[in-house]
């Protein structure tokens, strides 16, 4: 339905924007409350969004930026495969079809409404969710291994109907769960995702019942145009020019040296071209980032420049054009491994984009934050013979900001998860936390200091396989305008006999009862001369 912008009242458009975002938020709350795994239930590693009938994102919850920015390409992949019917749900996790990495499982469901006098259901749009499942198979527990190809990272799910006309495909659920080390947990988390879709569908149908289908469809289109106008106004406020920056990943965990990520941002009027030509070629290890992840990171950076009233919709990103060479670290050819591209490479993409924008907007851009999600996974069998698998990311220091110090011990940029409380972690897993504290003096000095990183020391009460996927252990988060770099991170193994060993940023190791893993996360860079 094509209704002109003038027929949509600005106040009602704001009401509509907030209603759609609230629906996505409520979907997430339902998912978190009903999930089985600590990763979803405690850490809230999930995201939800609302799309229109053409698959364009209308609104999202304040969930995980790297999930949400990549999700539209998964919705597009679903729409290319299926003409969905009422009460259908499609599931997928393929990183080369808009996914991020295999543990992030996406579901997409259509929303149909009935409007008198016709009883024929009308497609209004779609609701989508993405949740990080703690284990989907692969080489190591937690499905974040030092892989050499995608097949080693876990079960790959192309777009498949999980539910058709309300009937669950129980065989598909069984297949997915059978490929996990913790099948009962997977089954519970999948059920939680399905429940959140039922809720989102119902809320959108209630919205149409309240305001009518023509009003709702007009506001869906108007919201896209509203977002585009906001972004074009923002870009027009940035001085025209070309701004470049480069930074590095430590390595790919498979013997590589520094991996270059380079960007050139061209601002011309109310549009921008973001060009990653010159970045490293795709690597052997799991640090490759699918195109959708890079797109997500770029969108996040420009969205951060806007005010709180800027809609986060597909329209907001129409003025942005990306150039990402095929076969590069940031646009690999399948089946290149990608487990860490989502969590680590995305962070460095943010660092280089903000580093470039700092030249155009020196009084608006913060110094580099920790630049890593500090991923660690573990798994094994507990004292009762029950298998377990756990995944966690840790916060670090936020970069200092113009006129403010960076925050201490927080999740930064492309992640927005919580920590798992010590009590919940020790109750559910054969682990004991010895120390959880801020890492003193780890933030870069400057007129404004970078935030401090964290120290988390974990004792394993049973034998376990542990995988580390961390960054900024060799390189350091940059400071801006004379501010010092933040302190690099460090991973330390403390054996039960007291011996200590500094670990590389990435790798897999076997731990024995009462061994301890100590992770010291990076601090943020400083801003300005002290």
Beta strands, then each sheet from edge to edge (+ up, - down):
strand 1: 46-52
strand 2: 57-60
strand 3: 89-92
strand 4: 104-113
strand 5: 122-132
strand 6: 160-164
strand 7: 167-168
strand 8: 241-249
strand 9: 259-268
strand 10: 271-275
strand 11: 320-323
strand 12: 375-381
strand 13: 387-392
strand 14: 431-438
strand 15: 454-460
strand 16: 464-469
strand 17: 490-494
strand 18: 500-503
strand 19: 506-511
strand 20: 516-520
sheet 1: 2+ 1- 5+ 4- 3+ 6- 7+
sheet 2: 8+ 9- 10+ 11+
sheet 3: 13+ 12- 16+ 19-
sheet 4: 14+ 15- 20+ 17- 18+
end
